[in-house]
Amino acid sequence: MEVESMTVAVEIMNKALEDNPWSIMGHCFNMKKWPANTPAKEVDFRYIQF
């Protein structure tokens, strides 16, 4: 699994999360919000919000 981290304005982040999931070049792209300073390896990616 490939996990990317990015920083965005709260307003943009909320809009992007509300519009989940996306399809990019035929692949499902979904974002998940998690607490700051939490390593990705500690986040449960088994479930995503639709």
Residue frames relative to the residue before (quaternion, step in Angstrom):
aa qw qx qy qz dx dy dz
M 1.0000 0.0000 0.0000 0.0000 0.00 0.00 0.00
E 0.2444 -0.7627 0.5830 0.1365 3.55 -0.95 0.88
V 0.0824 -0.7943 0.6019 0.0075 3.56 -0.75 1.06
E 0.1051 -0.7843 0.6106 0.0307 3.54 -0.85 1.02
S 0.2157 -0.7598 0.6006 0.1245 3.55 -1.11 0.66
M 0.0891 0.7845 -0.6106 0.0616 3.55 -1.02 0.81
T 0.3189 -0.7299 0.5748 0.1874 3.54 -1.19 0.57
V 0.0531 0.7900 -0.6067 0.0713 3.57 -0.85 1.03
A 0.6294 -0.5134 0.4126 0.4123 3.55 -1.26 0.33
V 0.6202 -0.5778 0.3842 0.3658 3.57 -1.06 0.77
E 0.6419 0.5344 -0.3232 0.4449 3.61 0.94 -0.85
I 0.6755 0.4736 -0.2843 0.4884 3.59 0.91 -0.91
M 0.6341 0.5410 -0.3261 0.4459 3.57 0.99 -0.86
N 0.6733 0.4950 -0.3066 0.4558 3.60 0.83 -0.93
K 0.6375 0.5181 -0.3256 0.4682 3.60 0.98 -0.80
A 0.6663 0.5004 -0.2999 0.4646 3.58 0.92 -0.90
L 0.6643 0.5015 -0.3079 0.4607 3.60 0.94 -0.84
E 0.6486 0.5206 -0.3155 0.4569 3.60 1.03 -0.77
D 0.7201 0.4492 -0.2423 0.4700 3.59 1.06 -0.73
N 0.3762 0.7360 -0.4742 0.3031 3.62 1.28 0.16
P 0.6735 -0.2040 -0.7093 -0.0414 1.74 -2.14 1.21
W 0.3368 -0.7195 0.5705 0.2085 3.55 -1.26 0.35
S 0.2621 -0.7153 0.6163 0.1994 3.53 -1.30 0.38
I 0.0137 -0.7942 0.6060 -0.0422 3.55 -0.68 1.13
M 0.8353 -0.1115 0.0139 0.5382 3.53 -0.58 1.24
G 0.7357 -0.4483 0.2218 0.4567 3.56 0.99 0.91
H 0.6509 0.4806 -0.3172 0.4947 3.59 1.27 0.08
C 0.4812 -0.6513 0.5045 0.2994 3.56 -1.08 0.76
F 0.0616 -0.7751 0.6288 0.0045 3.57 -0.87 1.02
N 0.0584 0.7995 -0.5910 0.0904 3.55 -0.62 1.14
M 0.2333 -0.7690 0.5808 0.1298 3.54 -1.09 0.73
K 0.1161 -0.7770 0.6167 0.0497 3.52 -1.18 0.63
K 0.3104 -0.7380 0.5732 0.1747 3.54 -0.95 0.95
W 0.0653 0.7823 -0.6189 0.0273 3.58 -1.01 0.80
P 0.6900 -0.5099 0.3179 0.4034 3.58 -1.22 0.50
A 0.5701 -0.5948 0.4503 0.3440 3.55 -1.10 0.76
N 0.8253 0.2309 -0.2028 0.4738 3.53 -1.21 0.66
T 0.5239 0.5822 -0.4392 0.4401 3.59 1.20 0.45
P 0.4072 -0.7190 0.4993 0.2605 3.62 -0.64 1.04
A 0.5972 -0.5922 0.4045 0.3593 3.59 -1.04 0.75
K 0.6283 0.5570 -0.3456 0.4189 3.60 1.04 -0.67
E 0.6779 0.4702 -0.2894 0.4854 3.61 1.25 -0.30
V 0.5916 0.5606 -0.3618 0.4526 3.60 1.29 0.00
D 0.3862 -0.7217 0.5311 0.2189 3.58 -0.93 0.95
F 0.0983 -0.8225 0.5601 0.0144 3.58 -0.40 1.25
R 0.4035 0.7296 -0.4732 0.2843 3.60 1.22 0.21
Y 0.7786 0.2403 -0.1254 0.5660 3.58 1.14 -0.56
I 0.0693 -0.7773 0.6244 0.0315 3.53 -1.09 0.78
Q 0.4858 -0.6689 0.4867 0.2823 3.55 -1.18 0.60
F 0.1128 -0.7803 0.6124 0.0581 3.59 -0.97 0.92
